[in-house]
């Protein structure tokens, strides 16, 4: 479940930013962004969790530059949130892999419960963040 959520987060983050930059006609940005997304997905599949820090910083910087270039704040927010969730899930996958190596097979169900609870909390944080940011954009 966590790996699927990680892939969706990367696709969401990269997709939002790539769409916004492509819509603005900035091809020199969105094409390398798609390459970054593909590398990030490959790194997640191979277990190179360190790459998520680089990916997150790249998405955050591109979201900031997008706001500076007056691109749509909704797409920039989606890109930053997708990157943040992917970073969190990569770290969680790393910790779960370590826990699976150290735990007895009988405790596998407990780890699945921890994984489910983490994903539920992350979904709630995402929902609250999106609602609050939408409210702030409406007020502004």
N, C-alpha and C positions, 0 to 999 in steps of 0.2 A: 504494500500500500504506500509506503513512504517513497519508494523509488518512483512510482507512478506520479505521486504528488510533486516530487522533485522535477520530473520531466515536464509536467504541466506548468509549474512555476517558471522554469527556464523559458518555455515556449511563450508564456504570457508576457514575461518581462521583455524578452527580445522582440517578440511580435509587436507589442504596443509601441516600442520605440522605433522599430524598423518601419512600421506603418506611418507613424507621424513624420519621420524624416523623409520617407518616400513621397508622402502626400505634399510635403513642402518642396520637393524637387531636389533634395540633397542626396544624390546617389552616392557621393563619395563617403557618406556616413552609413547609410543603411546596408550597403553591400558588405563591408567589413563586419558590420554588426551581425549579419546572418552567419558569417564565418565564425565569429565569436560564439554565437549560440550553438552552432554545430560542434565546435570544439568543447564547449561546456557540457553538452549532452554526452559526448564521447568520454570526457573526463569523469562524469558521474557514473557512466556505465562501467568504466574501468576501475573505479574506486579511488581516483585521484582527487580527494576531497579538498586539497589545497587550492585547486583551480577555482573553486567557488568564491574565494576571497577576491581573486583577480577579476572574475566575472562580475561580482557585485559592485566592486569599485568602478569598473568600466560602465556598468549600467547607471550607477548613481551619477557619475560625471556626465554621461550623455543626457540624462534626464535634466540635470542642472543646466547644461548648455542649451538644451531644448527650451527650457523656460526663458533663458537669456535671449534666445532667438525668437521668442514669442510664439512658440508652437503650442498646441493645445495642452493645457495643464492636465486634462483627464488622461491623455495618453502618456504623459510624462510620469504621472502618479502610478499608473498601471505598470509602467516599466520599472520604476523604483520598487514598488511593492513585490512584483514578481521576482526581482533580483534578491530582495531581502528574504523572501520566503524560501527561495532556492538555497541561499546561504545557510539559513536555519536548518533546512532539511538535510543538506549535505553534512553539516555537523552532527545532526541527530543520527543519520545513517552511519557515520563513523563511530559514534558512541554505541549504537546498537550492535554493530559488527563486533566491537570489543566485548560487549556484554554477552553476546552469543558464544564467543570463544571461551569465556570464563564460567559460564553458567552450566549447571547440570541440565540434561534433557528434560527433566520433570518441570523445570521452571520456564520452559518455552512459552507456556500459556500466559504467564505473568508478563513476559516481555511483549507479547502481542497486545496485552491490555495496556501496557505503557505506551506502545506505539499508537494505538487507537486513541488514547487520551491526548497524546501530543498533537495528533492531527485534528482532533476536535477543538482543542484550545487554539491552534493556529488558524483554523477556519473562523472561529469566533473573533479572534483579533483582526483577521482580514475583514470580516463583515463590519466590525465596529470602526475600523480605520476608513473603510470606503464610505460608510454612512456619515462619519464626521467630516471627512474631506468634501463629500458632496454637499453637505450642509454649509460648510464654509465657502464653497464656491458659489452657492446660491446666494448667500448673504453678501458676498463681495460683488 
